[in-house]
């Protein structure tokens, strides 16, 4: 009779022999729907872009891409869930810029190492942002806003999509350059922040142009500046922050496509090529234009270099302001 240990070894060996080889498994990928984690609530700018991308990416892959909104901690919670997911290609995610380039400098307990725990597939889009105020504020320009804030320290509150997001840091840049004192009110995403701005519960905000544009056009909010190096085609008469006299207040938002580290090379390559093909399609470009977003496909190496440059930009800002999430 064969010893129990030998029987166990034989059973494992037989089971292994029955498994399909890795090459065959990756050739079948994707064999079921793929989950795309969006680290902000439904209805916000990242959610809109993710839905457009998911539809086109699903067509490229021949499999449905399903969104899962996982909000919290300025986008960190959702990205962390991707970093900790099984690396089989069936969980991917959208990251906002601040999660990788600013928030890491706000805590000593960052939950993952982006270099070791994430696969950076491609940059997805760059998005212009605008600074707007509630009509009740008696200002028409950015300089008037700064003058009013100086005369009324801590009387103006500003919202953001979360502590440490670019929507937060843009106003911190303005505070550093102008010396004003305004009070930060963080939200769990852009949509609830806009709702409170419309209701007059906060006085100002910086958010993606596309989110604000319908309310700007109806007069529900007033736009004072675009926080980018160039003007927005959707708001051609609105000056940039530099034109308004505040040259350091630049905060283009951006989004990237990520997956957990350790993906089989064939799966990572298929995801990357499919995403880049989707981002280069005329259909997606037209849809992104409605969100004032510019498709920005890159190689993984280019994406890594871009993140490194963004981290070098935002680390001194976070340090100077003293933002902490601990």
C-alpha positions, 0 to 999 in steps of 0.5 A: 500500500502506498504511503499517505505522503506519496499518495498526496504527492501523486494527487497534486501531480495529477491535478497539476497535469490536468490544469491547462497551461498558462499560455492556453489560459491567457489566449482565452482571456477574457473569458468573463466580464472584467470589473473596472473600479472607479474610486469616486461615486457615480455621477462624477467626472471620473465615473463619466469617463470610466463609462465611456472607456468601459464601453469602448474597451469592452468592444475591443476585448470582446467582453463586457467591462462592468463598473464598480464605484468604490469611493473614499479617502480622496480616491485612495480606497478604490485604488487600494482595492485594485492593488490588493485584488487578484492579478488575473486581469479581471479587476482593473481600475481608474486612478485619479492623479492625486492618489499616486502623486499627492496623497502618498506625501500626506500619510506615513501609512500609505497602504500600498507601494505603487511601484511594486503593487500596481501595473500602470497600463496607460494614461487615460486622459487629461482634464481642464479644471475651473474655479467657480463661485456661488453667485452670492459672493460679490466678485466677478474676477479671481483678483476680486475673489482674492481681495474679498477673501483677504477682507473676510478671512475664513468667511469663505468655504471651498469644497473638493472631491476629497482631501488631497485631490487636485480639486483640493490642492488647486485652492491650496496653491491659490492660498499659498500664492495669494495669502488668503484664508478660506476653509476646506470642506472635503466631500466624497466625490465631485457630485455631492460637492457641486450639489452643496455649491448650488445650494449655497452651502459652500462658496467656491470650488475647483472641479473639472470643466465638464462637471461645472459647464451646465451650471455655468451656462445657466448662471447657477454658478460664476466661473472666474478662471481656468486652472490650466496653462491654456484656456478651455475651448468650452470657455474661451472668454474665461482667463487662465489663472496665470492670465488672472495674475496667479501663475502657480495655480495650475491643476490639470486633473488626469486619470490613468488605467491600472491593474494589480501587479503580477499580471501575466505578461500576455494579459497585461499586454492585451489590456494595454493594447486594447485600452490604447486602441480604444483611446485612439478611436474617433468615437471615444475622442468625440465622447471625451470632448463632451467631458472636456477630456483629452485622451492621452494614451501612453506606454507603461514606461511613459506612464511611470515617468509621468507619475514620477514628474507629478510626484516631484511637482506636488510633494513640495506643495503638500509639505508646504501646506502641511496636509495630513491624512493620519 
